[in-house]
Structure formats: structure tokens, C-alpha cells
Amino acid sequence: MEKFIFGKTADERTVEIFTFTNQNGLKAKITSYGALLTELHVPDRDGKLGDVVLGFEDLESYLKGHPHFGCTTGRFANRIARGKFSLNGKAYQLACNNGPNHLHGGPKGIDKKVWSAGPVKSARGEAVKFSYLSPDGEEGYPGNLQIEVTYTLTNNNELQIDYAATCDQPTPINLSNHSYFNLGGAGSGDILAHELRLNADFFTPVDETSIPTGEILRVAGTVMDFTKPTPIGSRFAQLTNKPVGYDHNYVLNKAHPGELSCAAEARDPESGRVMEVFTTEPGVQIYTANYLDGRFTGKGGTVYRQHSGFCLECQHFPDSVNRPHFPTVVLIPGQKYTQTTVHRFSVK
């Protein structure tokens, strides 16, 4: 593992970047700004390494703003309706930064903070732990929230992300990684031919502002069905949302709540790269980069256009804090929030 200075923020805070390489040659780069994955190089069927995540080569580009490339999102990943929730009889109002709703922890969520970072010992491979104390009232959330995120690049060709958090007041929490993947390589075009399978028989339909209606519906016989490997773009013509594409939460099939189990498998037929995703979380959001429109130029001068990547955001369901029948997202003092998500790479 190597550590370098990635740059400084506007308030002169030093940002570090860590480079991991496993014994098989896989390489990951992760920065202390937003506990953010900037690069992930994995082999294709011919053994050629390619960077499979969208992002930038320099800190300045991240500081200018971006659509959450590679970052740790929170305190609450995804949306909260109208930015409102109540806990123990007290009403809270958060920023509405996505139309009428609150998204990904607000305008200055944990993805825009500089985290403390350092290597940790792991029997599975190289690992770095990132830590951040989100103070009481930050972005409108109650309580001090101590967060830790540990990335491990294992010698089994896995990128494992372990999350932990504690609080001193009841508070909602829903952490996720927001990497945009393109298994053909970050500059190889769109992901419409990627084949996707989701281990989910149900999904949570949404209203016109992407807030769950509260229903939990079967995917069978609908354009939402990815229970068998299906090209991501094969049914776009049947979708009615604009801009076209998927931006939906799926309810993962679980034998037991909190178990680490397979959530998804994606494959690029051209390169042969396969990514399996395992998680302890109850849901996964599939997002097909519908809003990328060419405004961002990334690594190697690549212009990121619509559908040039896809996200598999392992999470609790959107707006769970307002939906008592969804799995709870409220953390209370004395409890510890934990979750694990694993990205495993191979070829087929």
C-alpha cells in the first residue's frame, strides 16, 4: 500500500489518497475526501487490467462538484420525502436538494468532508479505515454520529467495504457507496449491453419525485424483473420515467435479516468482466446514470454521458424513516450500526 497527498481543500485541509494492490495485480485508489473510491483496476478475460469506475484524476475536479462518483453517501443515502421526519415526537426539516426531497445526506453531506484515515491490519488483504465525526445538527440531523468505513482489497479479488457507526442521540442512518461502474472500462461507452441479475423478487415503486409509494410489489412479468441475467438497456423503451433508465430500489431476497448474501451479478459480454455484489443490507438501488449529460470530463479526457455507468447502491430503502413497515433506519445510543458490502471480480 502507498499513501500520497492528493491535494488540499479550500480551507487548506490536506487530502490523502491510498493505493492498494493485491497479489493478483488488482489495484484500487481511495481518497480521504468523502472516503471515495477513485480507481479500481481489474482484469478482463485476456488478463488486461482496466479501470472500471467513473471518476476524476485530481482532487480539484471532485471539489468542483460531481454526481457522487465513488463516494460514501450519508448520513442518509437516497431520498427522504420533503426532507422531513419525526423522532420521539420532534419534527426535523432537512435541506431539499433534489427537487422537493432530501438526497444523499444534503448539499454538504459526509461525501464532501475530509475523513481521518490510516492503514489497518487485515488477514484478507490491504485495508484502510476512514473515520469521521458528524456533529450534532450537521445537515439538520440530530446527535453526534461517529462513522468508520474500512476498505479492504482482498487476495480473492474482492473490494470489501465495512461500515460502523455509533451515536449519542437517536438518529436515522443509511450509508452506502455510490460508485459508477462500467465493466468495459470507464471510457468504453455505455453499459446498456451489460447483463444484470438481481437477487430480488420485489421492488419498491416510486412516485414522480422518486419517493416510494409504500407498496412492495413483485417484479415478475414487469420491466423491473432482473431475476435472470438481462441486458440493462433491453427494456428502456418500456420505461416511462424521464430521463429514461432505472433508478429504483429492490428488496433483496434474504433467508435472515442482516446476512451477507448475493445481491447482484453484472457482466460485460465484450470484456468478460463479472462483478458479484454481496451485502448485509436489505435493499439495492440500481441507477443507470440517467442524469449524466456530458458536463463532466473524467479520467483520460473521457466525457461521461448518459448511461456510461451503473450504480448498485446497497442500502436501506428510500424514505424508510417515514415508512414504519420498511426495515428501521433509526440508530439509538448504545447500539452499533454495522454493514458489509463486497464486490467480487472474475471473468466469464
Secondary structure, DSSP 8 states (H G I E B T S, - for coil): -EEEEEEE-TT--EEEEEEEE-TTS-EEEEETBTTEEEEEEEE-TTS-EEE-B---SSHHHHHT--S-TT-EE-SB-SEEGGGEEEETTEEEE----BTTBEETT-TT-GGGSB-EEEEE--TTEEEEEEEEEE-TTGGG--S-EEEEEEEEEETTSEEEEEEEEEESS-EE-B-EE---B-TT-TTS---TT-EEEES-SEEE-B-TTS-B-S--EE-TTSTT--SS-EETTTTGGG--SSS-S-EEEEE---SSTT--EEEEEEE-TTT-EEEEEEESSSEEEEE--TT--S-EE-GGG-EE-TTS-BEEEEES-TTGGG-TTS---EE-TT--EEEEEEEEEEE-
